Amino acid sequence: MVIAVALALIANGVGFGAGTIMISPLPIVVGAFLLGAGVTALFRPRRSPGLRTQDVMIGSLLSAVRDLPDGWQAMDPVTGQILQLRRDRGMITLVVVEPLSDDPVLERAAMMTYYLLGGFGRPVPAPLNRYVAPLHEQDGESMPWRQARQELKMADMTGTAYATPEELAELHDLALRVITRSEPDQ
């Protein structure tokens, strides 16, 4: 349909009259743009229903945390996990900190999982990127871009860069539960 309209606009932009060819640039430009958009839509790979469901969950998470301030954190009374929100250079990251233990061996094994939700007001497309790091190695500051890219590249090579759909669903439930319980306190 878009391609047909584009071709009609291009044909309308080129006319014949009194033995000369008259060219109107506006219909030709608009028609060329629509033609390109139509061809792109025809050959764009289709996303699976699972990825579309994950896109909806990521968008829901981003809209839930969008108005929270940088450095916001709250603990989930059900699991004991701490949920933190970090904003850095236009990017929004959710950090899930595993519950701490009094046992030093278990405390060293506690992990922080970073989930990059989106940037500049737009959610990231599924699958959701994640980065897992030991709690004792983090100083609370955000890592530089170069280090973050290297960590994500390593995670991608080892197959641990993406959250599974089940993990994304658990993160979604955890975040909405913690945010709804913590809003009256603020």
PyMOL commands that set and color helices and strands:
alter all, ss='L'
color gray80, all
select helices_A, chain A and resi 2-13+25-43+49-65+104-109+135-137+145-158+165-185
alter helices_A, ss='H'
color red, helices_A
select strands_A, chain A and resi 14-17+20-23+73-75+82-88+91-97+111-119+122-123+130-134
alter strands_A, ss='S'
color yellow, strands_A
deselect
rebuild
show_as cartoon
